[in-house]
Amino acid sequence: MKLSVLMLSTDTRYDTHCVRMEEELFRQRDLMLDADEVEILVLTDAKGMTVGRKRQSLVSIAQGEYVMFVDDDDRIEPDMLESVLDGIIESHADVVCYRASVSLNGGKPKVCRYSKDFRSDRNTATEYLRLPNHLMAVKRELAMQAGFPDKSFGEDSDYARNLLPLLETEHQIPRVLYHYDFSDETSETAAKAPYLADVVILSNGKTEQQQAMTQKAIDTCIDQARPDRVNVIVMEGQPDIEYERATTVLQLPAFNYNREANRGIRMGGAPWVMVANNDLLFGAGWLRRLLAANHPVVSPKCPRDPRQRMIRRNTRGDQVGRHFSGWAFLSERAIWEKVGGWDECVSFWASDNCVVAQLKEIGVQPMLVPLAQVTHLGSQTLQHASDKDDLMWAQIRIFNEKYGEHIFEDNPRYKAWRVAHVDE
């Protein structure tokens, strides 16, 4: 037997999903001249096993030389099984790859390509690039070596990473044979998968334009983090505003940036926390690229910021604006807890300097990750404040005195302010 096609389902999805896909698989196999070269195995349970354990069980009992999974809530082309089997017979490669069409929550589909030549999963503006995973036809002996971990979330990614070094040859079918129609409403994995990061966005939507900007930040944050899930919490300065796809919380009186960030972080429980402005556009794969740096505090690069323009590789340092993007930075929750939350001694200006100073006290340097890109558009929130200089310089002085720093000490405007307000 050449190919074992494997599918998982649950008792609650049998009538709505499993039967449809099962009928399509058997229809395709029955029309094939070499139908006896293909077996179809379906495991349906009452959710008493993890997804990884169920996948491993099916691979263990499969009789085919190759194994591949299909998910019960997706769609396949009418000749998928025949095309994959032809690829197996023609090439006898370690893995037979095809292309998939991916649609997220009814959005415009993008093509996903799989290859052993990719170093990691990544997204581009036009397509998804993925390591060969459980959907590809893999020699069973290699699938057994790679194995699926006994867990229900991320088991497919772990399998793909374990499989990659075992693959020496591949065969490409340059066609879309599989349609992955992801939906937050119908996907059990989406409904139960834990949030990887809590993203706290600070907003003050006084105008419809500013509210639209915040919503755009929310949407790009969530969509460009997929397949990982992020929990977005918006600390909003204006009453009676509710943003879609996020928890909206009214800010306390007397705005304080780090205080509101801390309030939002306390509302979540994800292992990673991000503090972000509302004037952002998140780039493709921003979260995975930040996490791939394997560093406790990381920032994305803004393609517009001249301070970061020449940084081409992951770079550690303590310069705010260069190594640390105060408008969007990601930290391990354990780090935030270790320093007792981000320092609230200033209300706005130097809030990011306070975070860097706190990190310095525990021996952590922030890292800029240039492959992770988030565009900072530039906020208008405080642009017209008449007392902007007084607010800014007063807070700079508070920061310098508390942490023994000397930022803006040579700035003529700061010197003039000090003469008028401090040194007189």
Buried (B, 14 or more C-beta within 10 A) or exposed (E): EBBBBBBBBBEEBBEEBBBEBBEBBBEBBEEBEEBEBBBBBBBBEEBEBBBBBBBBBBBEEBEBBBBBBBBBBBBBBEBBBBBBBBBBEEBBBBBBBBBBBBBBBEEEBBEBBBBBEBEBBBBEEEBBBBBBBBBBBBBBEBBBEBBBBEEBBBBBBBBBBBBBEBBEEBBBBEEBBBBBBBEEEEBBBBEEBEBBBBBBBBBBBEEEEBBEBBBBBBBBBBBBBBBBBBBBBBBBBBEEBEBEBBBBBEBEEEBBBBBBBBBBBBBBEBEBBBBBBBBBBBBBBBBBBBBBBEBBBBBBBBEEBEBBEEBEEBBBBBEBBBBBBBBBBBBBBEBBEBBEBBBBBBBBBBBBBBBBBBBBEEEBBBBBBBBBBBBBBEBBBBEEEEEEEEBBBBBBBBBBEBBEBEBBEEEEEBBEBBEEEEEE
